[in-house]
Amino acid sequence: MQTVLITGAAGKIGRNVVEALGKENTYKLRLADINEDGLKAFQELGYDVIRCDVSNLEECQNVCEGIDVVIHLAGNPSPDASFYDALLDGHIKGTYNMFQASKENNVSKVIVASSAQTIEGYPLDYQVHESTPPRPKNMYGVCKCFVEAVACYYAYEEDVQSVAIRIGAYDDYQPDGPALSARDMSAYVSPQDFNDLLLKTLNTENLPPYTLLHAVSNNRFKRLNLDETKKQVGYDPQSDAFKQSGFLFFDHDR
Ligand SMILES: NC(=O)c1ccc[n+]([C@@H]2O[C@H](COP(=O)([O-])OP(=O)(O)OC[C@H]3O[C@@H](n4cnc5c(N)ncnc54)[C@H](O)[C@@H]3O)[C@@H](O)[C@H]2O)c1
């Protein structure tokens, strides 16, 4: 049974990932977050939980002991976050620390959260492939370019198998909730599709040292191209934000 560490486990994506992996009964989970209160519910369910600030290397070294796979989600998800107040600790120091601690503990795979914000500077009608050069539009996107570069460096120079997942607009779509913009519909990824991608990424053997994957749903127009991601891990997204929102391209969509 693989021991999987999830950082940022108390967050929006983390909570859904814990639930999905917990149901599988094939992983031993260790859940880490800086927010101790957010971990309490998991502790009551019997999970191995630990407070860890990923900006502290020593805490990362401790939390990685005995771990086979790291899913690194910790960090502020806001594209408007300010560099010194919200991005430097979580995304820059935190990502370096988690990769360094993973290497020191012989972790076999690190899966790290990147973002569609790495390419947000391209015109909105342009579909981005994994091979398209990054074009961030804000410092959050710049930090996620750093995240991808660190993952690639540790894969090829330090022998840590790494996967960076560019997550789109992650949300649980509510029909009566606020309307999504066309941009958010094209970048939308449902929790179910994201969990499917993550489980397949965990279970796919023989990936190259570094893999860049795209996480958007099966939206009619996709901001991020999915051909390579489908080929690499067999991703099979089901949600379509345009359909869920009632947005019709053609009459036969009714
Ligand atoms: N939500 C999205 O649409 C989206 C899109 C693209 C990428 N992402 C990325 O996915 C990851 C998770 O996002 P989310 O939406 O769940 O965000 P969230 O804010 O709901 O959760 C992030 C978690 O990280 C924890 N955290 C923050 N700084 C930390 C630190 N220094 N040490 C330890 N834990 C820390 C927080 O306490 C929180 O529980 C982030 O890396 C984010 O950048 C999110």
The ligand as a Gaussian input file, in Angstrom:
#p B3LYP/6-31G(d) Opt

LIG

0 1
 N       -8.937000      26.594000      -6.988000
 C       -8.541000      26.703000      -8.247000
 O       -9.355000      26.998000      -9.164000
 C       -7.088000      26.455000      -8.619000
 C       -6.722000      26.597000      -9.971000
 C       -5.388000      26.361000     -10.326000
 C       -4.468000      25.970000      -9.363000
 N       -4.846000      25.864000      -8.058000
 C       -3.827000      25.470000      -7.073000
 O       -4.289000      24.322000      -6.364000
 C       -3.803000      24.356000      -5.025000
 C       -4.957000      24.224000      -4.043000
 O       -5.879000      25.270000      -4.277000
 P       -7.250000      25.400000      -3.457000
 O       -8.252000      26.002000      -4.380000
 O       -7.568000      24.143000      -2.771000
 O       -6.836000      26.528000      -2.421000
 P       -7.282000      26.670000      -0.870000
 O       -6.890000      28.037000      -0.452000
 O       -8.705000      26.256000      -0.693000
 O       -6.361000      25.584000      -0.168000
 C       -4.991000      25.779000      -0.035000
 C       -4.553000      25.160000       1.276000
 O       -3.141000      25.381000       1.436000
 C       -2.898000      25.719000       2.775000
 N       -1.664000      26.506000       2.856000
 C       -1.453000      27.773000       2.435000
 N       -0.182000      28.161000       2.709000
 C        0.391000      27.099000       3.321000
 C        1.684000      26.876000       3.871000
 N        2.626000      27.837000       3.862000
 N        1.958000      25.669000       4.403000
 C        1.012000      24.699000       4.439000
 N       -0.236000      24.860000       3.968000
 C       -0.535000      26.046000       3.414000
 C       -4.122000      26.521000       3.232000
 O       -4.265000      26.496000       4.638000
 C       -5.251000      25.791000       2.496000
 O       -5.832000      24.783000       3.309000
 C       -3.005000      25.662000      -4.887000
 O       -1.640000      25.396000      -5.112000
 C       -3.556000      26.518000      -6.005000
 O       -2.616000      27.497000      -6.419000
 C       -6.131000      26.098000      -7.662000

